Amino acid sequence: NATAPVLAPWPAYPVGGTSAQIQAYQNAVNARNSADMAKIQQWWCNQLYTRQSFPLQEHMALFWHDHFANGNDMINRPPYMLDQNQLFRQKGMGNFLDLFVSVAKGAAMLVYLNGKDNVKGHANENFARESMELFSIGIGNYTETDVREAARACTGYTLADDGTVAFNATRFDNTNKTILGQTANFNLDTFCQLIVSKPA
């Protein structure tokens, strides 16, 4: 991977803080968000321009950034975006399924498509839908039932404020799901394997 810029530690949320402390925190977050994104964007443009020994790697990172379309305008955490950018650089020339699963479990995607809020009993459909519509098999190759069942398969992931991703079994829907005509106790990994295996 290209050597990424070093970002300062993210401001810590003032738990139990006064309204003034919370406002100061929000001001600090807004300032850091703007400064960090400008730093990352300038760095990446420079990589595309100067990394002559790795032009394909850089262009594939750009390709995957477009394919797995998300952005800091909704994530509001530049370090997550930077980690995803490095993931595209690290795995973007390899196996698509490996990249797909890694993106799905990354902090940026867990925020962007609400994976961190996807829990047993209250499945959030955003990632399941977009993973089929935009990232893999496309419109016309799945049903609304497939989306609902796939959402259940993708439950269980948590995201700490520092960007640490973890699987919490108590949040996972540990029952059979029927997706694209197949029934099993699908999880995020096996759901991704299933859709990537389809000719579409």
N, C-alpha and C positions, 0 to 999 in steps of 0.2 A: 504493500500500500504506500501511497504517497504520504509523506510526513504531514499530518494535519496540524492546523494552528492550535495553539494552546488557549483554551478559554478559561476565564476566571471562574471560581466557584459560583454556583447559582445562589442568589439571595435566599436565606432561610426564612421560611414563613414564621411569623411571630405568634406561636400558639398561645392563646389566651391574652393576646396583646390588645392594647387600646385601639380605638378607631384611628387615632393619629398614627400609631405604629403600623397598622395594617395599610393605611394609605401610603405611608413612607415605603413599605415593602412593595406595594403595587407600582409606585413610581420607579423604584430601583429595578423591578422586573421589566418594566416598559423600556427603560434606558438600556438595560443589558440585552434585551431582545433585539433592539434596533442595532446596537453596536456589534453584537455577535454575528447577526445575519450579514451585515455589511462586510465583516471580516471574513466570514466563510465564503461569501460570493466572490469577493476579490481574490481570495486564495484559489478557489476552483477555476475561475477564469484564467488565472495565471498558470494553473496546472495544464489546462487545455492548450494554452499558448506555448508553454516552455517544455513540457514533458515529451520531448521528441522521441525518446527511446520507448515510450509506452503510449503511442497515439491511439491504438485500438482499445486499450484498456480504458483510457479516458473517455473515448467516444461511446463505449459500451456503458460506462457509468452514467453518461448523459442519456443514453437510450433507455436504461432501466429506470432512471429518475422520471422519465416521461411515461413509461409503461405502468409503473406502480405509482400513479399520479397522486401525490399529496404535497402539502406545502406548509410552510411555517405560519401562514396567515391563519390557519386553524390550530396548528399544534402549539405555537407560541413557546417553543423550547428549542433554540438553536442547537444545543448539544445533541438532541435526539436526531435532528436533521443531519448533523455532521456524522454521527455514528452510522446512519443509514447510507449516507454517501460513501463512506469507507466500506460498508458491506457490499455495495454495488461494485466497487473497485476490487474487492477481495474475491467475490464469488460470481461476478458478472460474466466471466468467460467460461464458467463451468456448467454444471448440471442445473437445469431450470428448476426442478423440484426442490433441490437443496436451497437455491436462492429464494424460491417462493416461500418455503416454510420459514426460513430465516427472516425474511421481510415481515411475514405475518406475526412472528413473535418479537419483532423489534419494537422499541418504545415508540417510535414515530408512528407506525401503523396502528399500534394498540390505542394511541390517542386519536389518530385521524379517523379511524372507522370504529371507534368505541369498543374495541376488544377488551379494554380494561374494565368496562362496565358490563360485560357479557357474563351473566351468572345463571346458574341453574334456577329454573322457575321464572326467570325474567330475561329470556334470551334476547340479545340485541342482534338484529338481522343485517346490520350495515356491512360488516366484513364478508359474511356469507354471500350476500347478494353481489357485491362488487367483485369478489374473488371469481365468481362465475361469469358475471356480465362483462367485466372489463379486463380481468387478469388472465382468463383462461378460455372457457368454451364458448362464450358469447350468447347474446340474446337468441331465444328460440330453441336452445338446447337444455333448458332446465325449466322447472315449474315453480310456482309460489310455495308449494309443499316442499320442494327440494330446498328452497331458501330457509324455510322455517326449521326443517330438520337439520340442515347444515349449521344453522346458528346455534342449535343445541350442542352440536359436535365441537364447536369452537369456544365453549365456555371454559372458565377455570383460570384464566391468566390475570395476574395482578401486576401493577406497576407502581413502584415506590417513587417518591419525589426525586430521588437521586438517579432515576432511570433504570433501576434494577428490576428486571422482569422475573417473575416466579410463577410456577404452577401451583394452584391451591386446589387440592382434590375435593374439598368440601364445596367449592363453587362450580365443580364440573358436573354436568348431567351424565351420570354413569349408567345410562340405559341404552337400549338399542334405538337406532335411528334408521330410517329408510331414505336413502339419497340416490337419485338417478337409478332407481330400480333395484338397488342393493341394500340389504339390511344387515347391520352390524352395530357394535358399540363404537361407532366412529368417534375419533377425537380430531383435533386440528390437524395433526400429521397425516392421519389416514384419510381424512376428508380431502386434503390437498393431493395426496397420492391418487385418490379416486378421480378427481377432475382432471389431473394432468395425464392420466392414463387414457382419457377419451380422445378419439381421433379428431374431434372438433377443436 
